[in-house]
Amino acid sequence: MLASMERAKEEGADLVELHIDCMSFSHISEVEQLLNQRTLPAIVSFRLNSASASSRGECKTKTKSRCLQILRLAVQLDVEFVEIDLEVAFDGIADFMNARSNSKIIVSTYVNSGRPSTEKLGNLIACLQSTGADVIKLVVDVVYITDVAPVFNMFTHCQVPLIARAVGDRGLISQLLGPKFGAFLVWGSLGGTSIPGLPPLLSIKQVYKLEHINASTKVFGVISNPVGHSKGPVLHNPAFRHTGYNGIYVPLLVDDVKKFFRVYSCADFAGFSVGIPHKEAAVGCCDEVDPLAKSIGAVNTVIRRPTDGKLIGYNTDCEACITAIEDAMRERQVANGEVSHTSPIAGKVFVLVGAGGAGRALAFGAKNRGARVFIFNRNFERAKALAQAVSGQALPYERLDTFRPENGMILANASSVGMQPNSDRTPVSKEALGAYNLVFDAVYTPRDTRLLREAAEVGAIVVSGVEMFVRQALGQFKLFTGGLAPEDFMRRIVYQQF
Ligand SMILES: NC(=O)c1ccc[n+]([C@@H]2O[C@H](COP(=O)([O-])OP(=O)(O)OC[C@H]3O[C@@H](n4cnc5c(N)ncnc54)[C@H](OP(=O)(O)O)[C@@H]3O)[C@@H](O)[C@H]2O)c1
């Protein structure tokens, strides 16, 4: 515990919580020694229903008496915060209040029934407050991210400082957004380890910088499932600070996107990135959808319009990948002394591999620029449906390697072939790449895919999925803030991260 405390200090914690019920000690003097040697302000707690208590096989009465003994010691030693469970609060709180010098008393309770209503939590808050505690603490099991909303509501009900935590992956925002709603404190996990529902302390300090969050902070986030892999938080949070915009961007592990928008409908939930698998369902949640996103049938960005609160959907993937391809071709044209006032994609054969979300964005973008679009997809029916939507042509996946109607074509991979952990794979053989003037790969993990490496080796212009990622993020940031995005700054972060 002392070693963990040192680590917490190094990582920037203001205080630590010491679960004495987890400690194995033969005599209470060992607890006294620990508390005397603490190197940070502490909360001392002793949970009555913890696994350690039951593994010792103690009866409830013995556990309660041990708990009160430890907490009394903490009060005597003037520990900053002493936490007592509601179950025994009335047995000990008067005694603690009389004996304390500087210790603050926290009374806590754990609700493990899942999906608590505002009414039920309100009654619990009233009960916790009636103990006369200095601070109260609510730990709640949640099933969906929407179950965290009643927990946020408790901050407005509460007359004393409140600590609230929703447990599990879907409760993570209770910690990240806690400071916005007035949480007395939030928890972080040590050593960069991820504990479901707890952000690593290092990310609280370095990415989210929660000390800057206040009631006026606008909330943004990425709606996805899974969401843990998203690079959005490490990009958008520093960009908000860089531009002086009071915003926070958090991972939102959402199961039902429609319900999410219904529950988090206040103006402070200002904008969202939308990821797998919600891009299509999110279209139906918007009050208005940008025409390009509508034709693609997917939104990757949703903004709550400040003037009337309506949800507006956009797709920044499409322009991101198409402009990345165009700019690379223009650059080559300039180097060759060529001048063109039309899109360099216009009239070109555009070979698209994949017909999922990224494939749809590329197909509509290429069609809008006047390319002749040919679609290859493992599932041929999907290729046919997309080809019809963009007046292109679908061809059997097996013909991809031999397809060569002309030279100087554009190849865009929007399938996940070549993505980690299968980075030794490629959708098109090196021999077939000679027919292409430019090769784009939407896959960005790894940054340098086998497809791009081999395309460069045969002399094609190569455009990486990382470039698409940067551009779609810049597009989102502009929509989020209604202004400009710090392009150089964001570009630098993305290229450092990938
Ligand atoms: N750079 C960026 O900003 C960006 C943005 C979005 C996506 N991406 C990347 O683009 C890729 C596709 O993403 P998505 O959102 O379009 O996913 P998606 O909607 O799930 O589509 C996946 C596509 O990959 C194909 N596919 C999967 N496994 C395959 C295999 N073993 N052989 C052949 N084809 C296979 C699928 O074909 P079937 O239809 O036959 O299943 C489908 O066309 C991913 O690697 C993703 O990371 C990058």
The ligand as a Tripos MOL2 file, in Angstrom:
@<TRIPOS>MOLECULE
LIG
   48    52     1     0     0
SMALL
NO_CHARGES

@<TRIPOS>ATOM
      1 N1         -8.5200    5.9480  -42.0670 N.am      1 LIG1
      2 C1         -9.6760    6.2050  -41.5160 C.2       1 LIG1
      3 O1         -9.9660    7.3140  -41.0430 O.2       1 LIG1
      4 C2        -10.7010    5.0990  -41.5030 C.ar      1 LIG1
      5 C3        -12.0510    5.3790  -41.3230 C.ar      1 LIG1
      6 C4        -12.9630    4.3140  -41.3330 C.ar      1 LIG1
      7 C5        -12.4800    3.0100  -41.5060 C.ar      1 LIG1
      8 N2        -11.1410    2.7930  -41.6560 N.ar      1 LIG1
      9 C6        -10.6100    1.4310  -41.8570 C.3       1 LIG1
     10 O2        -11.2120    0.8740  -43.0150 O.3       1 LIG1
     11 C7        -11.3950   -0.5370  -42.8330 C.3       1 LIG1
     12 C8        -12.8630   -0.8790  -43.0580 C.3       1 LIG1
     13 O3        -13.6310   -0.1930  -42.0920 O.3       1 LIG1
     14 P1        -15.2370   -0.0910  -42.2150 P.3       1 LIG1
     15 O4        -15.6540    0.9040  -41.1930 O.co2     1 LIG1
     16 O5        -15.6450    0.1290  -43.6060 O.co2     1 LIG1
     17 O6        -15.6400   -1.5630  -41.7250 O.3       1 LIG1
     18 P2        -16.9230   -2.4380  -42.1640 P.3       1 LIG1
     19 O7        -18.0790   -1.5590  -42.4290 O.co2     1 LIG1
     20 O8        -17.0250   -3.4940  -41.1260 O.co2     1 LIG1
     21 O9        -16.4720   -3.1170  -43.5510 O.3       1 LIG1
     22 C9        -15.4360   -4.0690  -43.5990 C.3       1 LIG1
     23 C10       -15.0940   -4.3360  -45.0570 C.3       1 LIG1
     24 O10       -13.9540   -5.1990  -45.0870 O.3       1 LIG1
     25 C11       -14.2860   -6.3800  -45.8200 C.3       1 LIG1
     26 N3        -13.5670   -7.5130  -45.2610 N.ar      1 LIG1
     27 C12       -13.4390   -7.8290  -43.9600 C.ar      1 LIG1
     28 N4        -12.6760   -8.9280  -43.8180 N.ar      1 LIG1
     29 C13       -12.3230   -9.3170  -45.0770 C.ar      1 LIG1
     30 C14       -11.5420  -10.3830  -45.5830 C.ar      1 LIG1
     31 N5        -10.9700  -11.2710  -44.7770 N.pl3     1 LIG1
     32 N6        -11.3800  -10.4820  -46.9130 N.ar      1 LIG1
     33 C15       -11.9480   -9.5790  -47.7450 C.ar      1 LIG1
     34 N7        -12.6990   -8.5500  -47.3150 N.ar      1 LIG1
     35 C16       -12.8850   -8.4130  -45.9910 C.ar      1 LIG1
     36 C17       -15.7810   -6.5230  -45.6680 C.3       1 LIG1
     37 O11       -16.2820   -7.3500  -46.6850 O.3       1 LIG1
     38 P3        -17.7000   -8.1010  -46.5310 P.3       1 LIG1
     39 O12       -18.7510   -7.1180  -46.9370 O.co2     1 LIG1
     40 O13       -17.5780   -9.2500  -47.4580 O.co2     1 LIG1
     41 O14       -17.8120   -8.5160  -45.0920 O.co2     1 LIG1
     42 C18       -16.2070   -5.0610  -45.7960 C.3       1 LIG1
     43 O15       -16.2020   -4.6330  -47.1240 O.3       1 LIG1
     44 C19       -10.9180   -0.8410  -41.4270 C.3       1 LIG1
     45 O16        -9.6040   -1.3010  -41.4790 O.3       1 LIG1
     46 C20       -10.9720    0.5030  -40.7250 C.3       1 LIG1
     47 O17       -10.0340    0.6010  -39.6820 O.3       1 LIG1
     48 C21       -10.2580    3.8010  -41.6720 C.ar      1 LIG1
@<TRIPOS>BOND
     1     1     2 1
     2     2     3 2
     3     2     4 1
     4     4     5 ar
     5     4    48 ar
     6     5     6 ar
     7     6     7 ar
     8     7     8 ar
     9     8     9 1
    10     8    48 ar
    11     9    10 1
    12     9    46 1
    13    10    11 1
    14    11    12 1
    15    11    44 1
    16    12    13 1
    17    13    14 1
    18    14    15 2
    19    14    16 1
    20    14    17 1
    21    17    18 1
    22    18    19 2
    23    18    20 1
    24    18    21 1
    25    21    22 1
    26    22    23 1
    27    23    24 1
    28    23    42 1
    29    24    25 1
    30    25    26 1
    31    25    36 1
    32    26    27 ar
    33    26    35 ar
    34    27    28 ar
    35    28    29 ar
    36    29    30 ar
    37    29    35 ar
    38    30    31 1
    39    30    32 ar
    40    32    33 ar
    41    33    34 ar
    42    34    35 ar
    43    36    37 1
    44    36    42 1
    45    37    38 1
    46    38    39 2
    47    38    40 1
    48    38    41 1
    49    42    43 1
    50    44    45 1
    51    44    46 1
    52    46    47 1
@<TRIPOS>SUBSTRUCTURE
     1 LIG1         1 GROUP 0 **** ****
